[in-house]
Amino acid sequence: MLRDGPHMGIVFSMDTTTEDTAAGVRAALAAQKVEVGTLALWLGLSRSSASRKYNGHTPLSIAELRTIGAHLGVDYHTMLP
């Protein structure tokens, strides 16, 4: 399910899509041996905020997915369920 986010455009609501998207991000990060601390730096977040996104407890915005994809050298669509 998609909804309008307050700051970053479209975000995924808290549901299976959020968890599935986080799983896709975790797989993409693991493939390149990127840790949560690096994800936090890329997104300009605290490590705890990045960890919540990494684990699917907080939704990722499209802008954040694009940022992650750009750092990994992959299209952000590849991380979507």
C-alpha positions in Angstrom: 0.0 0.0 0.0 1.3 3.5 -0.8 0.5 6.8 0.9 1.7 10.3 0.7 4.6 10.9 3.1 5.1 14.2 5.0 8.7 14.9 3.8 9.9 12.6 1.1 7.0 12.0 -1.3 5.6 8.5 -1.4 6.4 6.1 1.4 5.3 2.6 2.1 2.8 2.1 4.9 3.4 -0.2 7.8 2.3 -3.6 6.3 3.8 -6.5 4.6 5.1 -4.2 1.8 7.3 -2.4 4.3 8.7 -5.7 5.6 9.2 -7.1 2.1 10.9 -3.8 0.9 13.2 -4.0 3.9 14.0 -7.6 3.0 14.9 -6.4 -0.5 17.1 -3.7 0.9 18.8 -6.1 3.3 19.6 -8.5 0.5 21.0 -5.7 -1.7 23.2 -4.4 1.2 24.3 -7.9 2.1 25.3 -8.7 -1.4 27.8 -5.8 -1.2 28.7 -6.4 2.5 27.2 -3.0 3.5 26.4 -2.6 7.2 23.7 -0.6 8.9 26.1 2.1 10.0 27.0 2.8 6.4 23.3 2.8 5.5 22.8 5.4 8.3 25.5 7.6 6.8 24.0 7.3 3.3 20.6 8.3 4.5 21.7 11.0 7.0 20.1 9.1 9.9 21.1 7.9 13.3 22.2 4.3 13.4 19.0 3.4 15.4 16.7 5.1 12.8 18.5 3.3 10.0 18.2 0.1 11.9 14.4 0.5 12.2 14.2 1.0 8.4 16.6 -1.9 7.7 14.4 -4.2 9.9 11.1 -3.0 8.4 9.8 -1.3 11.5 9.8 2.1 9.8 8.9 2.6 6.1 11.5 3.6 3.5 10.6 6.4 1.2 11.2 6.2 -2.6 13.8 8.9 -2.2 15.6 6.8 0.4 15.4 3.7 -1.9 16.9 5.8 -4.7 19.7 7.0 -2.5 20.5 3.4 -1.4 20.3 2.2 -5.1 22.7 5.0 -6.2 25.2 4.0 -3.6 25.0 0.4 -4.5 25.0 1.0 -8.2 21.6 -0.7 -8.7 18.1 0.5 -9.8 16.0 1.0 -6.7 13.2 -1.1 -8.3 15.3 -4.2 -7.8 14.8 -3.8 -4.0 11.0 -3.6 -4.3 8.8 -6.7 -3.6 
